């Protein structure tokens, strides 16, 4: 368990680093959307892709509003609760999510015609597996190289900086491989105390990464790096809210 926990600490910090350098500032500086604005954007997208008529738009809009209300209720309950969920509670929540998805699918099937429902199902499948498939096609070394090229472009790295960041990425990949092996060997759920320690360690890992990057970059590059980090953190918060 201790080996797994230590590896997990390393993983959290270095994954955050990898994600931070792989974000475009322009994309992440988009205005945050309210639940209502996200629903409207989603409705417009479905209307265009499925050619929804006025009645269907009203029905789908209501369905999206109900989903947002449930998500908000869940977030409030989670915020108020000071007790970490048990393994059994997590499993129950997973089953509840599956039930909710099945109910949503049934409602959409009742709203859409046969062709629309077939296309909607295909869109869901594509959305669910598209990004994962792209990641799986690349080896860790290929992903590191892609990250390095992206950062080189965004921060205008010189040859020496590219070498140093490349070594940092390579170190990250090695630690990730260690984590995967440790998790596979242990297969045990960390305790609440271990999770809290992991959270603290994550902050320290981020600071350590920040120090290393500050030593590699010049003042302007480091400033841009800080913007990328902040934008990524804001995006992840919004992403977690959308998944609720």
C-alpha positions as CSV (number, residue, x, y, z in Angstrom):
1,X,0.0,0.0,0.0
2,X,2.8,2.4,0.8
3,X,4.5,1.8,-2.5
4,X,1.2,2.4,-4.3
5,X,0.6,5.6,-2.3
6,X,4.0,7.0,-3.0
7,X,3.6,6.2,-6.7
8,X,0.2,7.9,-6.7
9,X,1.7,11.0,-5.3
10,X,4.2,11.2,-8.0
11,X,1.6,10.5,-10.6
12,X,-0.7,13.3,-9.6
13,X,2.0,15.9,-9.8
14,X,3.5,14.8,-13.1
15,X,0.2,14.3,-14.8
16,X,-0.8,17.8,-13.8
17,X,2.5,19.0,-15.4
18,X,1.8,17.1,-18.6
19,X,-1.7,18.5,-18.9
20,X,-0.5,22.1,-18.1
21,X,2.0,22.2,-20.9
22,X,-0.5,20.8,-23.4
23,X,-3.1,23.5,-23.2
24,X,-3.6,26.5,-25.5
25,X,-4.0,29.8,-23.7
26,X,-6.4,31.2,-26.3
27,X,-8.7,28.3,-25.9
28,X,-8.6,28.2,-22.1
29,X,-9.3,31.9,-21.8
30,X,-12.9,31.5,-23.0
31,X,-15.6,33.0,-20.8
32,X,-16.9,30.6,-18.2
33,X,-20.5,29.5,-19.0
34,X,-23.3,29.2,-16.6
35,X,-25.3,25.9,-16.5
36,X,-28.0,27.6,-18.5
37,X,-25.6,28.8,-21.1
38,X,-24.0,25.3,-21.4
39,X,-27.4,23.8,-21.9
40,X,-28.3,26.3,-24.6
41,X,-25.0,25.7,-26.4
42,X,-25.6,21.9,-26.2
43,X,-29.2,22.3,-27.4
44,X,-28.0,24.4,-30.4
45,X,-25.4,21.7,-31.3
46,X,-28.0,18.9,-31.1
47,X,-30.5,20.9,-33.1
48,X,-28.0,21.3,-35.9
49,X,-26.7,17.8,-35.8
50,X,-30.0,16.0,-35.5
51,X,-32.2,18.6,-37.3
52,X,-34.6,18.9,-34.3
53,X,-38.0,20.6,-34.9
54,X,-39.4,23.1,-32.5
55,X,-41.3,20.6,-30.3
56,X,-38.2,18.4,-30.0
57,X,-36.1,21.4,-29.1
58,X,-38.5,22.2,-26.3
59,X,-38.4,18.7,-25.0
60,X,-34.6,18.3,-25.2
61,X,-34.2,21.7,-23.5
62,X,-36.4,20.5,-20.6
63,X,-34.3,17.3,-20.4
64,X,-31.1,19.3,-20.2
65,X,-32.5,21.5,-17.5
66,X,-33.5,18.5,-15.4
67,X,-30.0,17.1,-15.7
68,X,-28.4,20.4,-14.7
69,X,-30.7,20.6,-11.7
70,X,-29.7,17.1,-10.6
71,X,-26.1,17.9,-11.0
72,X,-26.4,21.1,-8.9
73,X,-28.2,19.2,-6.2
74,X,-25.5,16.5,-6.2
75,X,-22.7,19.2,-6.0
76,X,-24.5,20.9,-3.0
77,X,-24.8,17.6,-1.2
78,X,-21.2,16.7,-1.8
79,X,-20.1,20.2,-0.6
80,X,-22.1,19.9,2.6
81,X,-20.9,16.4,3.4
82,X,-17.7,16.3,5.4
83,X,-17.4,12.5,5.4
84,X,-15.5,10.6,2.7
85,X,-17.7,8.1,0.8
86,X,-17.0,4.4,1.4
87,X,-16.2,1.9,-1.3
88,X,-19.7,0.6,-1.0
89,X,-21.1,4.2,-1.4
90,X,-18.9,4.8,-4.5
91,X,-20.2,1.5,-6.0
92,X,-23.8,2.5,-5.3
93,X,-23.2,5.9,-6.9
94,X,-21.7,4.3,-10.0
95,X,-24.8,2.1,-10.4
96,X,-27.0,5.2,-9.9
97,X,-25.1,7.0,-12.7
98,X,-25.7,4.0,-15.0
99,X,-29.4,4.1,-14.1
100,X,-29.6,7.8,-14.8
101,X,-27.9,7.3,-18.2
102,X,-30.3,4.6,-19.1
103,X,-33.3,6.8,-18.1
104,X,-31.9,9.7,-20.2
105,X,-31.4,7.4,-23.1
106,X,-35.0,6.2,-22.9
107,X,-36.3,9.8,-22.8
108,X,-34.2,10.8,-25.8
109,X,-35.5,7.7,-27.7
110,X,-39.1,8.9,-27.0
111,X,-38.3,12.4,-28.3
112,X,-36.3,11.5,-31.4
113,X,-37.4,9.7,-34.5
114,X,-35.5,6.5,-35.6
115,X,-32.9,8.2,-37.7
116,X,-32.2,10.9,-35.2
117,X,-31.9,8.4,-32.3
118,X,-29.5,6.3,-34.4
119,X,-27.3,9.4,-35.1
120,X,-27.6,10.6,-31.5
121,X,-26.3,7.1,-30.3
122,X,-23.4,7.3,-32.8
123,X,-22.5,10.8,-31.5
124,X,-22.4,9.6,-27.9
125,X,-20.2,6.7,-28.8
126,X,-17.9,9.0,-30.8
127,X,-17.7,11.5,-28.0
128,X,-17.0,8.8,-25.4
129,X,-14.3,7.0,-27.2
130,X,-12.8,9.5,-29.6
131,X,-10.2,11.1,-27.3
132,X,-9.3,7.9,-25.6
133,X,-8.6,6.2,-29.0
134,X,-6.3,9.0,-30.0
135,X,-4.3,8.7,-26.8
136,X,-4.0,5.0,-27.1
137,X,-2.6,5.2,-30.6
138,X,0.6,6.9,-29.3
139,X,3.4,5.5,-27.2
140,X,4.5,7.4,-24.1
141,X,7.6,8.6,-26.1
142,X,5.4,9.9,-28.9
143,X,3.1,11.7,-26.5
144,X,6.1,13.3,-24.8
145,X,7.5,14.4,-28.1
146,X,4.1,15.9,-29.1
147,X,4.0,17.8,-25.7
148,X,7.5,19.1,-26.3
149,X,6.7,20.3,-29.8
150,X,3.6,22.0,-28.5
151,X,5.5,23.8,-25.7
152,X,8.3,24.7,-28.0
153,X,5.9,26.5,-30.2
154,X,3.9,28.2,-27.5
155,X,6.9,29.4,-25.4
156,X,9.5,29.6,-28.3
157,X,12.0,27.3,-26.6
158,X,15.5,27.3,-27.7
159,X,17.5,24.0,-28.3
160,X,18.9,23.9,-24.7
161,X,15.4,24.5,-23.2
162,X,13.9,21.8,-25.4
163,X,16.5,19.3,-24.1
164,X,15.8,20.2,-20.5
165,X,12.0,20.0,-20.8
166,X,12.4,16.8,-22.8
167,X,14.2,15.3,-19.9
168,X,11.5,16.5,-17.5
169,X,8.9,14.8,-19.7
170,X,10.9,11.6,-20.0
171,X,11.1,11.5,-16.2
172,X,7.4,11.9,-16.0
173,X,6.8,9.0,-18.3
174,X,9.0,6.8,-16.2
175,X,7.2,7.7,-13.0
176,X,3.8,7.1,-14.7
177,X,5.0,3.6,-15.7
178,X,6.0,3.0,-12.1
179,X,2.6,4.1,-10.8
180,X,0.7,1.8,-13.2
181,X,2.8,-1.2,-12.1
182,X,2.3,-0.3,-8.4
183,X,-1.4,0.1,-8.8
184,X,-1.7,-3.2,-10.6
185,X,0.3,-5.0,-8.0
186,X,-1.5,-3.5,-5.0
187,X,-5.1,-3.1,-6.1
188,X,-6.1,-1.6,-2.7
189,X,-8.2,1.5,-2.1
190,X,-6.2,4.3,-0.2
191,X,-7.6,5.4,3.2
192,X,-9.0,8.9,3.9
193,X,-5.8,9.8,5.6
194,X,-3.7,8.7,2.7
195,X,-5.9,10.7,0.3
196,X,-5.5,13.8,2.3
197,X,-1.7,13.3,2.4
198,X,-1.9,12.8,-1.4
199,X,-3.6,16.1,-1.8
200,X,-0.9,17.9,0.2
201,X,1.8,16.1,-1.7
202,X,0.2,17.1,-5.0
203,X,0.6,20.8,-4.1
204,X,4.3,20.2,-3.2
205,X,4.8,18.4,-6.5
206,X,3.2,21.3,-8.4
207,X,5.5,23.7,-6.7
208,X,8.5,21.5,-7.5
209,X,7.5,21.4,-11.2
210,X,7.0,25.2,-11.1
211,X,10.5,25.7,-9.7
212,X,12.1,23.5,-12.4
213,X,10.3,25.3,-15.2
214,X,11.2,28.7,-13.7
215,X,14.9,27.6,-13.8
216,X,14.5,26.5,-17.5
217,X,12.5,29.5,-18.8
218,X,13.2,33.1,-19.2
219,X,11.0,35.7,-17.5
220,X,8.5,36.1,-20.4
221,X,8.3,32.3,-21.0
222,X,7.7,31.7,-17.3
223,X,4.9,34.3,-17.3
224,X,3.3,32.5,-20.2
225,X,3.8,29.2,-18.5
226,X,1.9,30.6,-15.4
227,X,-1.0,31.7,-17.6
228,X,-1.2,28.2,-19.1
229,X,-1.3,26.6,-15.6
230,X,-4.0,28.9,-14.3
231,X,-6.1,28.5,-17.4
232,X,-5.8,24.7,-17.2
233,X,-6.8,24.6,-13.5
234,X,-9.9,26.7,-14.3
235,X,-10.8,24.5,-17.2
236,X,-10.5,21.3,-15.1
237,X,-12.9,22.9,-12.5
238,X,-15.5,23.6,-15.2
239,X,-15.0,20.1,-16.7
240,X,-15.6,18.4,-13.3
241,X,-18.8,20.5,-12.9
242,X,-20.0,19.5,-16.4
243,X,-19.5,15.8,-15.5
244,X,-21.6,16.0,-12.4
